[in-house]
Amino acid sequence: MFILSAAAFLPTSFAQAQPQETSGRVIQSGRASWYGPGFHGRRTASGETFNTNELTAAHRTLPFGTKVRVVNKRTGKSVVVRINDRGPYAHGRVIDLSRASAQAIGISGVGSVTVAEL
């Protein structure tokens, strides 16, 4: 299981995998996935170029630039990502992570997530 929580204005040094539990008000639950190779170099909904090696994510409604913490409950690793795209478009998913973001917390497919505020 993963936890996704808002982490507005965290320093860039937090944008790396680290063991951490996150608590907060749950605002959304669902599944997370990752996207990358076919989208690398394409324009995102925010207008920037997608780089699968950056710590970014796609969300349907969070404002572009919002930073959120994603915690992999299985491994205990977390990563702070910046929302720069819209999606996911697959049914039942609440966030799409870049490949680097997913790798940072040790996921390679789809996982269960909770979206929570810090």
Secondary structure as UniProt FT lines:
FT   STRAND          2..6
FT   TURN            8..9
FT   HELIX           12..14
FT   STRAND          18..19
FT   STRAND          26..35
FT   TURN            37..41
FT   TURN            45..46
FT   TURN            52..53
FT   STRAND          56..58
FT   TURN            64..65
FT   STRAND          67..72
FT   TURN            73..75
FT   STRAND          77..85
FT   TURN            91..92
FT   STRAND          93..98
FT   HELIX           99..104
FT   TURN            105..106
FT   STRAND          111..117
//
